[in-house]
Amino acid sequence: MSESILSGTTACQACVIACGRVVTLDDGVRRKGPEYETIVSFGPNLLVDDLAAITRLGELCDRYGMDTISMGNTIGLAFYLYEQGVITPRDASGLELKWGNREVIEKLIHLTAQREGIGEVLAHGSRFLGRYFGKEEEAVQVNGLEVAYHDPRGVSGMALSYATSPRGACHNQSDYFMIDMGSTDEDAGIEYFSRHAGAEKSANVARHQDWRTVFNALVMCIFANVSPSTQVGLINAACGLDWDVNEMMRCGERGWNLKRAINNRMGLTRENDKLPKALLEPLKEGGAEGYVIPFDEMLAAYYTARGWDPGTGRPTKEKLEYLGLRDVAKDLWG
């Protein structure tokens, strides 16, 4: 954990054992510490360097039943638009939306949960907030879901994970950043490519999505990272099947394509498979300085690997029939 995150925390404010473990705030109550997403969302994302405050903000979201990724992302957009003069103090319920102001952040969480003042707008998420103030293109989201804190400019496979997820920019549909960091699984046919590789890794991303679809169908924690061979053994034992890993992976592919077909039927097209403007701009410093995601090439290769129609974004009739989804193919293609 960086010193900057801890620099605003005194002994009377917080006793930090470790990220994700136990934190004691000044009320003397021990509670779980924030995990990565919450720390980034309310920490560097909003320029808060007080770990006790970050813990408090995360706990507030837990108590209200709100997601910390989406909350921090949406507040960040509000701060940015305020900085640009798009949002005024009058728009913001009289608050000064200044970076690092943890008291204002806490008030915004309360207002959002209670849908009062600017909270009524924030409650709809960053896309709605941007659209409300005429700046939808500034919202860092995909299909209405805020992007998590794994920047695809650092790990390019996440570009496809976010853009093609069946529920918007969800890293739980494919935490491909782990593969880009070297955590491959050859048993599942998931190989390693450079973290800044382009179209050559697209089929690998699709394979990983299929595998995580199996995890989600089994309600299995992706952090456990159970090996494919162990996974298929558990499935066979529980269900009386005689699958091998390839059959299990085909089941994941079937699930992913079924979700896609349902979304297509609800109106999703190829135009929905895109990244927000901010992620297509190169970073000016750091290990990914100057890198531009070759997104169009990656998406084209992904469609080819998936067997999806490049004009409509739908799984082809042949692909659906291959996966045993003939009724879906008929419904989608006639």
N, C-alpha and C positions, 0 to 999 in steps of 0.2 A: 504494500500500500504506500502511495507516494506521501512525502512529507507535506506537500501542499494541501492534501485532503485533511491532514491531521492538524494543520497549523492553527486553525481557529478553535481547537478543542482543548479545554483546560481540564484538570483533574476533577474539578467540581461539576463539570458539565457531563463528562462521559468517561467511563472506564471501558476501553475497547480491548477485548481479548483477541478477536480476529474477525475479518469480514465473514459474514454469514453465521457467526456464532452468537456470542452474548454481549449485549451492551447495557450498561446501567446509566440512565440519565439522572438529572438532578432531582427527580422525584423519588429516587431510590429504588425504582422498580426495574428489575432485570427483564429484558426482552430480547427477542432474536435480533441480531444485527442485520443490516441491509446486505443484499447480495449485489452482484455486479451491475445488473440493469438499473436497480434503484440508485446505487451510488453514482453511476454515470448520469442518470436522468436528472437527479436533483443536485448533483455535484458539478462536475465540469460543464455539463450542458447548460446549466443556469449560473455558473460561476460562483457556486457556494463552496467554501472551503472548510466548513464546520461539520465534522462527522456526526456530532450529536444532533445538529439541525437536520441533516440528511436522514438520520434514523427516525426522527420525529415526523418528518414529512412522509416518509414511507409508511410509518405506522398509521398516520392519518388516512392515507389511501386504503390501507388494509381495513381499517375500521369502517370506512365508507363503502368498501367493496369496489374500489376503482383501481384500474391498472396503472402502475407507476410509469411504465414506458410511455403510454399514451398521454398521461397527465403531464409529465415533464416535457414531452415533445410539444404538446399544445401550448403550455405556458411559455416555452421557449419561442414559439412563433409569435405569441402575443408580445413578448419582450422585444423581439426583433422589429415588429411592425410599429411598436411604440417608439423605438429608437429611430425609425425611419420617418416618424411623424404621421404615419397612417392612422394609428390609434391615438386618441387624445385622452387626457385625464378624465374628461367628461364621459368618453366611451367606456373607460376603465373603472367606472363606479367611484371616481375621485381618487384612485390609486395612482402612484407613480410606478410604472412597471420598469424598474431598473434592475439590471443584471446583479445577481448576488444578494438581493434583498430578501432574506429568508422570511421576514415577517409578512411581506407582501405575498410571497409564494404561498405561505400558509393561509392567508386570507383568501387567495384565489381558489385554493382547494376547497375551503368551506363554501365559498360562493358557488363553485361548480356543483358540489354535492347537493346544495340547497336550491340550485338553479335560480339564483338571485343576481340582478345586475348583469355584469359582463359574464358571470358564471353561467347564465342561460345560453350564451353563445359558446363558451368553452365546453360545455357539457356535450355538444355535438361533435367535438373533435377538431383536429387541425384543418382538415379539408373544408369543413363548414366555416370555421373561423376565417380562413383565408378567403373563401368565396364571399363571406359576409362583408369583408372590407375590400373586396375587389382585387385580392392578391392570392388567388387559389394556387397559382404556380409556385408560390414560396413555401407551401405546406410540404413537409417531408413525410409523405405517405404514399401508399399504393392501394388504390381501390377503397379508400376510406379508412384503412388501418395504418397507424403510425409505424414508421420504420424503427426497428430495434437498434441497439447500439453496437452493431458489427458492420463497420463501414466497408462497402464493396470496393472502394478505392484502395483499400488495404488488402482485402481478400476477395478477388473478383468473382468467385463462384456465388457469393451472396447476391450478386446482381440478378442472376436468374432465380435464385431462391425467393427473393422478394417479389420480382416482377411476375412470376408465374404461379405463386402460391394460391390455392383455392380460397383463401380467406384474407387476402391482402398481404401486406408486408410482414409475414409471420415467420420468425426464425425457428419456431417449433415444428414447422412443416418440413424444414430441412436446415439443420444447423451446419451448413456446408463449410463454414469457417473452420470447423475442426479438421476437415479434410485438407483445406488449404494450409493448415498449420502442421500437417503431417500425420494425422490420426486416420490412416487409411484402413480398409478392410478388404483384403484380396479375396476372401471367401465369398464376399458378396459382389465381387467384380468391381469394387470401388478403388481406383488407383490414385496415385499422387500426381498432380500437375503443379507447376509453379503458381504461387499465389497471385501472380499477375498474368497468368496464361489466359488466352481468349477462347475462341471457338473450339479449340481442341479439347477443352474440358466440358463442353456442353452435355455430351452424352453421359459423362461421369456424374454431373449434377442430377440429371434425370434418374440415373440409377440410385443415387443417394436418396432422392425424394421417394422413390418406390420403397426403399428400405425403411425410411422413417414412417411411411404410411402403414407398414406392418406394425411398427412400434405403437403408433396411435390407435390402430384397430385393436391391439391387445391391451391398451391402456398401460403401456410399459414406459417407465421413465427413460428418456433418452440419455440422461447422465449415467445410467447404469451401463450403457453400451454393451449389452449382452451380445456375444458373438453370434453370427448367423447360424452356425452349426448347433450351438446350444439352443438358440431360439427355435429352430425348426424341430429339434428334439422335444422341447417342451410342448410345442403345438401338437406334434404327433401323439405324445403321451396323453395329453388332455382330450384330444378329439378323435383318437383312434385312426389317424391318417397315416400315410406312408410317404409323406412329401420328402423331397430333397430341397436344397437351398434354392435351386432355380425355380421350383414350383412355388416356393414361398415368395420369392421375389416377383414372380408373375402375378401372384395375388395382390401384392403391393401395387404393381403397375395397373392392374384392373381397378383397384380402388381409386388411384390417382386419376385415371381416365374417366371413371364414373363421375367423380366430383367435377371434373372439367366439363363433361357433357351436361350435367345439371346446371352449372353456371352459364354455359352457352345457351341453354334453353331459357334461362332467366334474363338473357340479353348481353352477356359478356362476349366480347369479340377480341380479335387480335389487337385492337387499339388499346385495350385495357392492360396489355402486357408491356408496361413501361416503368421507368424509374423517375423520381422527382428531379427537377432541375438541379437542385443542390448537389446531388450525387454524381451528376454528369460533368461537373466542373472540377478540374484538377486541384489538388491541394497545393499550397504554396510552399510548404515546408514538411519536414519529416521523412520517414522511410518510403512514403508513397508520393513524394513530391513530383508534380508534373505528370503523373500517370492518369491517362484517360481511359475509362472502361470502353472496350470495343463492343458496345452493347448490341448494335444491329447485327454484327457478324455472329455474336454468341447466340442471339435469339434465333437467327435463321438456322444455325446448326442444331439448336435445341429442337426446333420444330421438325427438322429432318429426323433426328434421333427418336423423337416421340411418335412420329408418324401422324403428325397433325397437319391439316390443310393450311398452307401459308396465307391464303386469301381470307379465310374466315376465322382461323384460330381454333377450329373444331378438330377433334380426333376424326380421322378419316373413317369411312364406313368399313374399310378393310381392317383397320386397326381394331375397331370395336368388335367386329366379328371374330377376329383372331383371339381376342380376350374373352370370348364367350358372351358378349354383350349384344347379341343380335337384336333384341327388342329395343335396346337403346339406340343402335345404329338406325333402325327403322324409324324411330321417333325423331331422331336428329336429322336424318337425311331423306326420309320418305321412301 
